[in-house]
């Protein structure tokens, strides 16, 4: 094969790849793509930026999907951060540290625009793609996905849940401030019943209410992998606290639970205290900024006389009094 032929083929291939960004244009050139050697396609991919590689080359044709799934740069994606607050979409490579802001230029990542409208469109497209791809060979090393403050709603939660049913790599999912509501919580709960790898789930400020808390609690009865769960600022109230407490009686894997800013009163505190009498795995519980008062705190203190595992308990309430606070501190000290 002559050098001239290779150069011509490569030039044609580069032109062809440029049409990948427009499916309408690509279909007129698809008759040439199936004949390109895999090595040449890899060479083309080497010259593409991360954004094009991740967002513009998926689902163009079956052969390109197959080649993408074996391409090293594509396979090593480990952490995805899509945040409206940072006005960027960042895909970190495997073993890189997850930053709230884009990493340095020397760290490989994807940044998609700095325009809010574009970010929302990118996130919507990512969720749709995520639904069909996370459980296939694509992105098989993705372990952390951060989607905080993107208003994905119940529909977005459903796309994620559909993927989580069969995904075997994702361990951390942050859906803070996404307004998924009780319906979205139900979708995620259904996925948690079969998912066997997710260990951390953050649902801070998602307006799930008591109904959503019940869906999540029901899934915790059978889920055997989740260890850290944040349900703060979801207005679950005493009713929601009861559902969560019921789950804690049988759950054997959850070690950290945050229930701050949830309008939990004395009744809710009593339900949680009753669960702590028999729960043997929870080590950290956060009830900051609720309304449990001295009576609710006393219920917790009484439960800690028999609980042997809780070592960290957060409670900001000046009304509980020094005596009750000391009783709680003594009980926690015995468990350390």
ABEGO torsion letter per residue (X at the ends): XBAAAAAAAAAAAAAAAAAAABAAAAAAAAAAAAABBAAAAAAAAAABBAAAAAAAABGABAAAAAAAAABAAAAABABBBBBAAAGBBBBBBBGBBBBABBBBAABBBBBBEABAAAAAAAAAAAAAAAAAAAABABGAABABBBABGAGAEAAAAAAAAAAAAABAABABBBABGAGAEAAAAAAAAAAAAABAABABBBABGAGAEAAAAAAAAAAAAABAABABBBABGAGAEAAAAAAAAAAAAABAABABBBABGAGBBAAAAAAAAAAAAABAABABBBABGBAAEAAAAAAAAAAAAABAABABBBBBBAAAEAAAAAAAAAAAAAAX
